[in-house]
Amino acid sequence: MPHIHEKIDFTVEVFVVYRSTVLLRRHDKYKIWLSVGGHIELDEDPNQAAIREVKEETGLEVKLAGEVESFDNLADYEELVPPKYLNRHQVSETHEHVTLVYFATAESNEISPAENEVSDEIRWFTKFEIDNPRYGVKAGTRHYARKALEALSYETPIPRLFSQF
């Protein structure tokens, strides 16, 4: 999507967790590992943007992590899942992003990006791979990815083959 404003845009990042892995993509322009995400469109709220970006970039259906609190006396408000983090950072010398960072879970690890998706690579990382210098995951992405795994990951139980007496 084109920038909404030449100086600053609002964006979403989504750290998707499946079992004990977190999804990262190698950005086509910056050549670094990032979460799934992008700009919030003019006609959508941040939750819609987060879910849309994940669907476009990976084909995954996700559930955003967090509690939606509702209030009886605010019937005309739609409460949203709050982001886990909120940051502001420079993208270039003349442009900034205010980014809402979400965590989400997926029921599947089958990636099927949209045909126009341009990420160099999309893969599931374990907590050990995130810290492996071989991948060069930057500090900010590592931090959020670790936090997402701490909050949402689980190990699949290994089935027992034999009964104990």
C-alpha positions as a Python dict, from the first residue, in 0.01 Angstrom:
ca = {
    (1, 'M'): (0, 0, 0),
    (2, 'P'): (124, 354, -67),
    (3, 'H'): (206, 568, 232),
    (4, 'I'): (-87, 749, 389),
    (5, 'H'): (133, 1040, 486),
    (6, 'E'): (480, 1139, 365),
    (7, 'K'): (620, 1178, 720),
    (8, 'I'): (453, 909, 934),
    (9, 'D'): (237, 599, 890),
    (10, 'F'): (61, 359, 1127),
    (11, 'T'): (156, -5, 1079),
    (12, 'V'): (100, -346, 1236),
    (13, 'E'): (343, -628, 1306),
    (14, 'V'): (218, -976, 1391),
    (15, 'F'): (430, -1242, 1556),
    (16, 'V'): (243, -1562, 1470),
    (17, 'V'): (308, -1864, 1691),
    (18, 'Y'): (239, -2223, 1594),
    (19, 'R'): (314, -2471, 1872),
    (20, 'S'): (676, -2386, 1967),
    (21, 'T'): (772, -2181, 1661),
    (22, 'V'): (727, -1822, 1550),
    (23, 'L'): (684, -1707, 1191),
    (24, 'L'): (927, -1458, 1036),
    (25, 'R'): (970, -1339, 680),
    (26, 'R'): (1279, -1215, 501),
    (27, 'H'): (1181, -873, 371),
    (28, 'D'): (1231, -833, -5),
    (29, 'K'): (1346, -469, 17),
    (30, 'Y'): (1545, -462, 343),
    (31, 'K'): (1679, -822, 327),
    (32, 'I'): (1627, -877, 701),
    (33, 'W'): (1402, -1108, 902),
    (34, 'L'): (1086, -934, 1021),
    (35, 'S'): (744, -1032, 1146),
    (36, 'V'): (444, -1036, 918),
    (37, 'G'): (288, -693, 885),
    (38, 'G'): (230, -373, 697),
    (39, 'H'): (38, -48, 677),
    (40, 'I'): (-306, 4, 828),
    (41, 'E'): (-541, 93, 543),
    (42, 'L'): (-768, 397, 571),
    (43, 'D'): (-1084, 183, 586),
    (44, 'E'): (-975, -65, 855),
    (45, 'D'): (-893, -78, 1224),
    (46, 'P'): (-561, -218, 1352),
    (47, 'N'): (-707, -563, 1430),
    (48, 'Q'): (-843, -594, 1078),
    (49, 'A'): (-507, -482, 936),
    (50, 'A'): (-318, -740, 1142),
    (51, 'I'): (-541, -1027, 1031),
    (52, 'R'): (-541, -909, 667),
    (53, 'E'): (-163, -875, 651),
    (54, 'V'): (-112, -1226, 789),
    (55, 'K'): (-364, -1371, 542),
    (56, 'E'): (-208, -1191, 243),
    (57, 'E'): (153, -1269, 331),
    (58, 'T'): (113, -1626, 455),
    (59, 'G'): (-237, -1757, 381),
    (60, 'L'): (-282, -1833, 752),
    (61, 'E'): (-597, -1776, 953),
    (62, 'V'): (-492, -1644, 1294),
    (63, 'K'): (-639, -1547, 1626),
    (64, 'L'): (-497, -1233, 1785),
    (65, 'A'): (-380, -1286, 2142),
    (66, 'G'): (-534, -1067, 2407),
    (67, 'E'): (-851, -991, 2590),
    (68, 'V'): (-1126, -768, 2456),
    (69, 'E'): (-1297, -592, 2741),
    (70, 'S'): (-1649, -468, 2683),
    (71, 'F'): (-1836, -203, 2876),
    (72, 'D'): (-2215, -192, 2914),
    (73, 'N'): (-2231, 187, 2913),
    (74, 'L'): (-2028, 219, 2589),
    (75, 'A'): (-2258, 29, 2357),
    (76, 'D'): (-2165, 243, 2057),
    (77, 'Y'): (-1794, 157, 2087),
    (78, 'E'): (-1629, -151, 1941),
    (79, 'E'): (-1348, -260, 2169),
    (80, 'L'): (-1043, -408, 1994),
    (81, 'V'): (-774, -655, 2093),
    (82, 'P'): (-499, -428, 2224),
    (83, 'P'): (-147, -464, 2084),
    (84, 'K'): (117, -624, 2302),
    (85, 'Y'): (359, -342, 2224),
    (86, 'L'): (347, -1, 2059),
    (87, 'N'): (655, 170, 1915),
    (88, 'R'): (768, 455, 1694),
    (89, 'H'): (1075, 419, 1474),
    (90, 'Q'): (1254, 573, 1177),
    (91, 'V'): (1219, 392, 845),
    (92, 'S'): (1426, 646, 655),
    (93, 'E'): (1565, 994, 714),
    (94, 'T'): (1227, 1146, 627),
    (95, 'H'): (974, 879, 726),
    (96, 'E'): (859, 711, 1049),
    (97, 'H'): (622, 433, 1152),
    (98, 'V'): (408, 405, 1460),
    (99, 'T'): (376, 27, 1491),
    (100, 'L'): (121, -176, 1684),
    (101, 'V'): (283, -512, 1766),
    (102, 'Y'): (44, -806, 1799),
    (103, 'F'): (91, -1169, 1895),
    (104, 'A'): (-130, -1432, 1731),
    (105, 'T'): (-173, -1807, 1711),
    (106, 'A'): (-226, -2025, 1406),
    (107, 'E'): (-390, -2368, 1393),
    (108, 'S'): (-166, -2473, 1103),
    (109, 'N'): (190, -2415, 988),
    (110, 'E'): (105, -2453, 618),
    (111, 'I'): (214, -2135, 442),
    (112, 'S'): (46, -2031, 117),
    (113, 'P'): (116, -1664, 44),
    (114, 'A'): (-91, -1465, -202),
    (115, 'E'): (42, -1469, -559),
    (116, 'N'): (159, -1108, -535),
    (117, 'E'): (349, -1166, -208),
    (118, 'V'): (712, -1061, -249),
    (119, 'S'): (890, -1176, 68),
    (120, 'D'): (1221, -1344, -10),
    (121, 'E'): (1152, -1625, 236),
    (122, 'I'): (899, -1714, 505),
    (123, 'R'): (984, -1969, 774),
    (124, 'W'): (901, -2091, 1123),
    (125, 'F'): (1176, -2030, 1380),
    (126, 'T'): (1236, -2209, 1708),
    (127, 'K'): (1360, -2008, 2006),
    (128, 'F'): (1710, -2145, 1940),
    (129, 'E'): (1709, -2042, 1574),
    (130, 'I'): (1600, -1687, 1659),
    (131, 'D'): (1922, -1641, 1857),
    (132, 'N'): (2145, -1821, 1605),
    (133, 'P'): (2381, -1562, 1448),
    (134, 'R'): (2359, -1755, 1121),
    (135, 'Y'): (2016, -1601, 1057),
    (136, 'G'): (2109, -1246, 1160),
    (137, 'V'): (1773, -1169, 1321),
    (138, 'K'): (1795, -811, 1449),
    (139, 'A'): (1759, -735, 1821),
    (140, 'G'): (1408, -584, 1805),
    (141, 'T'): (1265, -873, 1606),
    (142, 'R'): (1440, -1125, 1835),
    (143, 'H'): (1296, -953, 2141),
    (144, 'Y'): (935, -958, 2020),
    (145, 'A'): (966, -1311, 1876),
    (146, 'R'): (1097, -1444, 2209),
    (147, 'K'): (818, -1268, 2398),
    (148, 'A'): (557, -1417, 2162),
    (149, 'L'): (700, -1766, 2213),
    (150, 'E'): (707, -1719, 2592),
    (151, 'A'): (344, -1612, 2589),
    (152, 'L'): (192, -1852, 2337),
    (153, 'S'): (407, -2154, 2254),
    (154, 'Y'): (345, -2507, 2366),
    (155, 'E'): (511, -2837, 2296),
    (156, 'T'): (312, -3113, 2132),
    (157, 'P'): (296, -3409, 2369),
    (158, 'I'): (478, -3720, 2249),
    (159, 'P'): (237, -4013, 2240),
    (160, 'R'): (318, -4300, 2471),
    (161, 'L'): (392, -4620, 2289),
    (162, 'F'): (401, -4843, 2595),
    (163, 'S'): (206, -4846, 2916),
    (164, 'Q'): (396, -4836, 3241),
    (165, 'F'): (302, -5101, 3496),
}
